[in-house]
Amino acid sequence: MSVVIIIVLFLVALFVAVCLHELGHFIAAKRAGVKVEEFGIGIPPRLFGIKRGETIYSVNAIPIGAFVKAAGEDDSTVPRSLAGKGPWTRLGIYAAGPLVNIFLAFVLLSAFLGLPVSFVTGNGLMVHSVTVNSSAEEAGIEPGDIILEVGGQPLHRWGDMQDIVNSVEEGTELTLLLQRNGQEIQTTVKPKFDPELQRSIIGVSLCWNLVSQVQEGSPAYEAGIRAGDTVLSVNEQGVYDDESMSSVLRSVAEGEKINVVLLRGGNVTAASLINVAYETLPGAELQWVDGTHIGQERLPVWRAVYSGARYIIYMPVLIIEAIPLMIASPDLALVGPIGAGQLTVEVVRSSGFSNILFMAAVISLGLGIFNLFPIPPLDGGGMLVALIEGLRHGKRLSTRTVRLAHYIGTALLIAIMVLVTFSDVYRLISGKGFGL
């Protein structure tokens, strides 16, 4: 998909998320009896507006988000002002925007999870490499073997092996049915618990193909492709059988460059060569898993809704667990609109168009969580002030204290946004990405 189209869709998703955020504040304020002077789409200067009742509904020149202008936001003496409402009412009004974003993220995630999902399936899984001193090495498993069954259960998809191994206790002996050089053989393994991965493993890396031979002096050999490599993609398109490989190569004109991504051992590497009108990599012979094809499945609606809700509920836990990663790589963990746009492009181009729904959900969720931070002038800052006043039985904080908090919070947010924007721009112009 064109990068321009993805960027436009990202901007639309961001715009809708901000507008619905402000709509949440607007509805909550109206229901609480606060006078709303203006609900605007975009940022002033105003292009035109229509007054309905006491509220002006405007469209503004700068198409970035939306805003709600409530009467007396900082002056409790104004009739029907926001500041004049009780602390718990104000807390609800401030919380309404982020809650709308979180609910929108839930809806989008549920819709995304309910879409048909394409996956590669075949008659077994091929072994790319075997870990030293692992159960698989002890069992005599070799690269190029095709694991047909584990414990009497056939393997078809990536997750099948992990599901079966994790379903038995550590040390339980499993019988494997292998295909090697056209012959079926049996062996047994005892899964071992890996403390780093926090799951049981047998010590193999799996794949759909393996380069069995490379002719010396051929284009593939000169490009650095070697026997034992696995071809992950050709010209950014995944390959899973001879036909998918041929389809990609047929779309490349003779004399044009072919970019190949390889798995070698435990590392991903790249190679490039010139197409010479072959329907396979010139000079390389590949071994494939039989019967490999693209399948599709769709989650039942209730499962999609449950999974979407579970993701939202566990998001705080995921954020806490990600703190060490944020500290280690803040340039990748903390992004602004520019970084989010770049990430959206990478996700959609690598994983498919349907992931625009997932990224829209992430954008909305990120906007909601960001605004819940207890830093004035964010919604979370207003909620914090209202909460403190509520716990003080309605006794208000001094105007000087609130204004000072707003000045400090605003300066902090500006500093953060400058640093994040600089990081996003530097990542973009230096050609770096998120590794997707």
N, C-alpha and C positions, 0 to 999 in steps of 0.2 A: 504494500500500500504506500502511496506517496507520502513523504514526510510532511508536505504542506497540509494534506487532508488530516493527518493525525494531529498536527499542531492546532488546526482549526477546531477539531473535535475536542481537544484538550481545553482550549479557550472557552468553548461553549460549556463544557462540563464545569469549569471553574466559575464562569459567569452565573450559571444556574444555581450552583451550590451557594454562592454569596447572596444571590437574590432570595433564595428560599430561607437562608439564615435570617436576613432582614425581615422577611415576611413573618417568620416566627415571632420576632420581637413585636412587629406591628399588630398581629392578631392578639398576642398576650396583653399588650398595652391597651388596645381597644376594649378587650373583655374586662380589664381591671378599671376601666373608667378614666384612663389617662387621655388627655387631649393630644392627638397626633396632628401636628400642623402640616407635615409633608411626608409622603412616601415616594422616594425617588428611585428611578432606574438609571444607573450611570451616575457620574460625578459632575456637579455644576462646572461651567455655566449651563443654565436651563435652556433647552430648545423649545419646549412647550409644556404646558400643564393644564389639567382639568380639575376644577374644584368640585368635590362632591361632599356635601355637608360641611364639616369644619376642616376637612383634609384636602390638600392639594396633591394630586397624583401626577408626577412629573417625569418627563424623559429628558435626560441631560446629555451634554456633548461628549463627555469622556466615558466610553463604554466599559467601565471597570466597576462591576458589582452594583450595589444599591445602598440606600441609607434610609433611616427613619429619624425624623426630627420631631421629638416629643416636646411638649410645652414644659418649661421650667425643669430642665434636666438637672440643674445644679441649684435651683432656687425653689425652696419649699413654700414660699409665699405666693407663688403664681397659682391661680385657681386650677384645679385638676392637673397639677404638675406631676411629673414622674418623681421628683424629689420629695413631693408632699405625701406620697404613698408610704404605707407602713413597710418595715424592713422585709417581711416575708413576701409581700406583694412584689416589691422591687426585685427580690431574689428570683422570684418566678419569672419576671419579665426578662431579666438578664439571662436566665438559664434557657429561655425558650429558643433562642437562636441556635446555640450549640446542640440542643436536643433535637431540633429539626434536622440538622446536619447528620447527627448520629442515626436518626430514623431513616433518612434518605440513604445513608450508607448501607443500612440493613436491607432496605428494599432492593437496592442495586446489586448487593452481594447475593441475595436470594435469587434474583433474576439471572445473574451470571452463573451461579451454581446449578440453576435449572435448565441451562442451555445444553444442547447435545454436545458431548465431549468426544473429540476424535483421539484415538490412541492406536499405537502400533501393537499388533499381536501376531504371534507365529507359533509354529510347532516346536516349542522349546526356547531356551535362552542360551546364547553362545558365551563362552568364557573368554574374556579379553586378556585377563592376567590373574595370577594366583599370588596371594600374599605369602611372603616367606614365613615359615614356622606356623602356618595356619592349619586348621583342620582340613582344608581343601588340599594343601600340599601333602599332608600326611596321608590323605586318601588317594593320592596319585592323580588328581585332576590336573589337566594340562590346558594351556591356551588353545583355543580352537575346538575344544570339546563342546558339544551341545547337550545341555542338561534338559532331558525330556520330562523327567518326573522326580519329585522329592517326596519321600514317604508315601509313595503310591498316588500322589496327586500330580496331575499334569501341569506343566508351566506354559503359560502363554504370554503373560505381560510382565513388565518390569517389577511391579509390586508383588507378584505371586511368590517369588522366592522369599522375600522379606516377611510376608504374611505367614508363610508356613514355618519358617525358622523361628519367628517370634512366638508362635503358638505352642511351642514345646519348651520344656524346662531345659536349662543349661545342662549339658552332658548327656542328653537323650540322643541315642543313636538313630540317625536317619539314613534310609537307603536311597541312593541316587541312581537313576537310570540315565546313562550317558550314551551319546552317539559319537563315535570316533572313527574317522576314515570309513564311514558307511556301515560300521559294525556297532551293535548295541552291547554295552557292558554295564555291569553293576559295581557299585562301591558303596561304602558307608562313611558317614562323617558324624562328628559330635560338635554341634554348635558351641562356640565360646562367647561369653559376655564381653563386650567391648565397653570399658568405662567411659571412653571418650564419646562414642556414639550413643551410649546408654541403651544398647540393644544387643541381641545375640547375632553373631555372624559366623559364616564358615570360611570367609577369606577369599572371595572371588569378586572380580569386576566383570560385569556382564555387558554384552553388546549384541548387535544384529549382524555384524560382519567382521571379517578379519582379512587383512592382506596376507595371502599365503605365499606369494612369490613376486619379486620385482626384477625385471630383466635389466641387467647392468648396462648402463649407457642409454637407456630409454628415457623419454620425457619424464615419466614418473620417478625414475631413479635420480635423474638430474635435479628434480624438484625436492628431493630429500625424503620421498616416501619409501618406507622400508617394510619388509615382511614383519608381521606382528602388529602393525598399526591397525587401528580401526578408523574407518572414514565416518565422521559424524555428519558432515554437511558438505555440499558442493554449491558454491555461489549462494551461500546463506540459506539453502534449502536442504532440509533433512533428507537423508537417503536410508532406505530400509530393505531394498531388494534391487535386483538387476534392472527392473523396469523403471523404478524411481530414479536410479542413477542414469539410465539411458535418456529418460525424459528431460532431466536437467541438462545433460550434455548436448542433446539435440537442439536445445534452445540457444546454445552458444555458437556463434558463427566461427567458421574455421579461421584460425589466426588470432582469435580473441583469448584473453587470459581467463583461466579457470582458477578460482580460489577454493582451496580444500582445507577443511578443519579436521584435524586428526587427534585421536586419543592414542598416546604412546606411554605405556606404563600407567602411571597415575596422573600424567600431565596432558594438558591440551596444547597442541602446537598447530602451526599453520604452514601450508605449502601452496605454491602457485606454479602453474605451467600453462603452456599455450595449447589451445585446442587444435587437434589435427584431424578433425572429422571422425573421431572415434565415438562409440557409444559406451565406452568404458574408459577408465583412466589408462592412457597409452603406456603399455609396458608393465602394468600391474594386474595380477590375478587375485580376485576376491572370493572368499568363501562366505556364503550366506546361510541364514536359517531358513529352512523350507517353510513354505506356506505363509510367509510374512505378508501382512496386508494391513490396511487402515480399517479399524472398526469404530463404532460409535455407540455411546450409551448416554442416557439421560437420567438424572436423579428424580425420584418422585417429588412432587411439589412439597410434601411435608418434610422430606429429608433436606431439600434445598433451603427451606425456611429455617429448619432447625440448625443447619450448618451455618447459615448466615447469622443467626442470633448468637450461636456459640462463638463465632469469630468476634462479634462485637463485645460480648461479655468478657472474653478472655483477652481483649486488647490491652487493658492495663497490665496484666501479667506479662504479656509479650513485650510491652514497653520497658518494664522493669528488667526483664531478662536481657533486653538489648542494650542496656546502659553500658556494659563493658565494651560492646562493639561501637557505641556512639563515642566513647572516650578514645578508643583506639583509632577510629576512622571518622571523625566528625564531619569531614568533607563529603562523605557518602551518606551519613546518617541524618544530617541536618540539611535540608534543601528548602529553597524558596520557590516561587513560581517558575523561574527559569529552569532550575534543577528538576522540578516536578514535570515540566514539559519535556525535558530531555529523557527522563526516566520513562515517561509515557510512550515516547517514540520508540525507545529500545524494547519495552515490553510488548507493544503491539507488533512491531516488526519481527520479533523473535518468537512470539507465542500466538499470533493470530489476531484478527480484528475483534473477535468477541471479548478480548481482554480490555477493550476500551471501557466496557461496563465495569470491570474490576478496578481499573484505574480511576474511573469516575467515583466509585465507592471510596477508594483510598483518599482521593482528594477531598471529598465531603467529610469523611471521618477525620482526616488530618485537620481540616478547618475547624471542625467542632471541638476536637481535643485541644488545639492551639488556643482557641478562645476561652477555654475553661481554666487556663493557667491563671493563678490568682495575682495577676499583675495589672494594675490600672494602666491604661484605659481599656484593657480587654474586658470582655464580659465577666471573666473570672474575678477580675479586680472589683467590679461592681458587686458581684455576688459575695466576695469576701467582706466588703464594707457592710453590706446588708446583713450578713450573718453575724458580724460582730455587734452591730446595733440590735439585732434580734436577741442575742444572748444577753445584752445589756438592758433588756426589757424596753426597747424602743429609744433609749437614750442615744442621741446622735453624736457621732464623732465631730470634732470641730471642723469648720470649713477650711481652716488653715492646714489641718492634718491631712484632709482628703486632697486638697490641692497639691500639697507637697508630695503625697504619694503618686498623684497623677504626673507631676513633673519628673519625678525619679523614674517611674515606670515607662513614661514616654521616651525618656533619654535612653533607658536600657533597651527598649524595643527597637529604637532607631539604630543603636549600635549593633544589635544582633542582626537586623535586616541588612545593614551595610556589609557586615562580615559574611553573612550567608550569600548575599548577592555577589560579592567579590569571588567567593569560592565557586559559585555556580558558573559565573562568566569565565573564570580561569579554567575550570574543568572543560567547558565547551570549546574555548579557543585553543586549548592545548591538545584537543582531540581525544581526551580521556572520556571514559564512560563508566557505567555501573557494572560492566562485566556480564551483560545478559546476551 
